[in-house]
Amino acid sequence: PIGDFTNSWEWLMPVVDKIDLILPDDSFVIISFNRCLIEWVNVEGLGNTRREATYKAVVEFINEYNKNK
């Protein structure tokens, strides 16, 4: 369920790890207070928490990745 991201990093961080493996060596993922930036495709997620921002960035990254495959 979508709401799980607000309670735990357990399912979200493995996805971030896989994204990090896909990115070229000179790209990065930054997670800060209420922002997550996936630099390679310039995807940014904003939220009220780190998890919410990261979730939004991950979803946007997946959408962009699938469009450009």
N, C-alpha and C positions, 0 to 999 in steps of 0.2 A: 504494500500500500504506500501511496505517496507520503502520508503523514509520518512514516517511520524515520525519515531523515531528520526530523526535529528532535528525536530522542536518542539517536545513536549514530556514531561514525562507522559502525561495523560493516554496513553494506556499501556505504558511500566511498570510503577510502580505497578499497580494492579497485573500484572503477577509476578513481583518480590515479592510482598506481599504473593501471593499464594505459590510460591516456598518456601518462608520462613516458611510458615505453614507446608509444607511437610517435611522440614528438621528436623532431630532430634535436641533436645534441645542444644546439645553441638556443633552444626554446625552453620555456619554463611555465610552471603553474605557481601562482602566488595566492595564498589564502591569508586574508587579514581580517580585521574585526567584522566588517559587514560587506566584504568584497572578495571576489575570487576572479582572477584573471588567468586565462589560458592564452599565452602570448602568441603561439604559432598561428592561430586563426583569429586572433584579436577578439576572443570571446570573453565577455565580462558578465558576471552575475552579481547582483546587488540584493541584499536582504537585511532582515533585522538581526540575523545571527550569522556566524561563520558557516554553519551547516546549511542554512537556507541559501546563502550566496553561492556556496560551493555546489549545492544541488542544482541551482539555476544555471550555473556555468557549465556543469557536466551535461545537462539536458541540451543546452544550446550547442555545445561542442559535438555531441552525438548527432544532432540534426544537421549541422554543417558538414561533419565528416561523411555522413551518409549521402548528402547531396553531391559531394565532390568526389566520391569514390570512383 
